[in-house]
Amino acid sequence: MLLQDTLEAVVIEPPNPLNHPQHLCLDKGYSGAPADATARVFGYLPHVRQIGQEKLDEKARKRHPARRWVVERGHAWWNGCRSILIRWAKKSSNYLAFIELDSALLWYRRLKQLSVF
């Protein structure tokens, strides 16, 4: 039920929904009637796609393949770093140092794969 809190926290006022309908793309977690009603109260037209459903063009190909959020990708990369996954550091400053070091190593490896170095 964080959808209502998220929509209340929007800083910019959306345009009038009668003139310009506002669409809201949601994932399967928001497929219930309460989330649908909450989105409609705030003037949004909710669009919820189930897992495996993607918009296809006229030749039945994926026009815009699904992408992961940048934050989710970063968390997935950090899950491979044992020092972050199992928090060995007791002090928060040391834990932050591990995050920064592991991030630098991850980006170095990524750039090395792309043959930049």
C-alpha positions in Angstrom: 0.0 0.0 0.0 2.9 2.3 -0.6 1.4 3.4 -3.9 -0.8 6.0 -2.2 2.2 7.4 -0.3 4.3 7.5 -3.5 1.6 9.3 -5.4 1.0 11.8 -2.6 4.7 12.6 -2.6 4.7 13.7 -6.2 6.1 17.3 -6.2 5.1 18.4 -9.7 1.4 18.9 -10.4 0.3 16.8 -13.3 -1.8 18.4 -16.1 -5.5 18.3 -16.0 -6.5 14.6 -16.6 -9.5 15.7 -18.7 -7.3 17.4 -21.2 -4.3 15.1 -21.0 -4.8 11.6 -19.6 -2.0 10.5 -17.3 -0.8 6.9 -17.7 0.8 5.0 -14.9 2.8 1.8 -15.7 2.9 -0.6 -12.8 4.2 -4.1 -12.3 2.4 -7.3 -11.2 2.6 -6.3 -7.6 0.0 -3.6 -8.2 -2.5 -5.8 -10.1 -5.2 -5.7 -7.4 -8.3 -3.6 -7.1 -7.0 -1.4 -4.3 -4.0 -0.3 -6.3 -6.2 0.3 -9.4 -8.6 2.4 -7.3 -5.8 4.4 -5.7 -4.3 5.2 -9.1 -7.6 6.3 -10.5 -8.3 8.6 -7.4 -5.1 10.4 -8.2 -6.1 10.8 -11.8 -3.9 8.2 -13.4 -4.9 5.5 -15.9 -3.1 2.4 -14.6 -1.5 -0.1 -16.9 -0.4 -3.4 -15.3 1.3 -6.0 -17.4 1.7 -9.6 -16.1 4.9 -11.4 -16.2 5.8 -12.4 -19.8 3.5 -9.8 -21.4 5.3 -7.2 -23.4 4.0 -4.9 -26.1 4.6 -6.4 -29.5 4.7 -4.6 -32.9 2.7 -5.6 -36.0 5.2 -8.5 -36.7 4.8 -9.9 -33.2 8.3 -8.8 -32.2 9.2 -7.0 -28.9 9.3 -3.4 -29.8 10.6 -2.1 -26.5 12.1 -5.0 -24.4 11.7 -4.8 -20.7 14.5 -3.1 -18.8 15.6 -3.3 -15.2 15.9 -0.2 -13.1 19.4 1.1 -12.6 19.1 0.6 -8.8 18.1 -3.0 -9.2 21.0 -3.7 -11.5 23.4 -2.1 -9.0 22.0 -4.2 -6.2 22.4 -7.3 -8.3 26.0 -6.5 -9.0 26.7 -5.9 -5.3 25.2 -9.2 -4.4 28.2 -10.8 -6.1 30.5 -9.0 -3.6 30.8 -11.0 -0.4 32.0 -8.1 1.7 28.7 -6.3 1.0 26.3 -9.2 0.9 27.6 -10.4 4.3 28.3 -7.3 6.1 31.7 -7.9 7.7 32.3 -4.3 8.6 30.8 -3.2 11.9 31.4 0.5 11.4 29.2 2.3 8.8 32.2 4.2 7.4 34.0 0.9 6.7 30.9 -0.5 5.1 30.6 2.6 2.9 34.3 2.2 1.9 33.6 -1.5 0.9 30.7 -0.3 -1.2 32.8 2.4 -2.9 35.7 -0.1 -3.5 33.4 -2.8 -4.9 31.7 -0.3 -7.1 35.0 0.8 -8.5 36.1 -2.8 -9.1 32.8 -3.6 -10.8 33.1 -0.7 -13.2 36.7 -1.4 -13.9 35.8 -5.0 -14.8 32.9 -3.8 -16.9 35.1 -1.3 -18.8 37.8 -4.0 -19.2 35.2 -6.3 -20.9 34.3 -3.5 -23.3 38.0 -3.2 -24.2 38.3 0.4 -23.0 41.5 -0.4 -21.1 
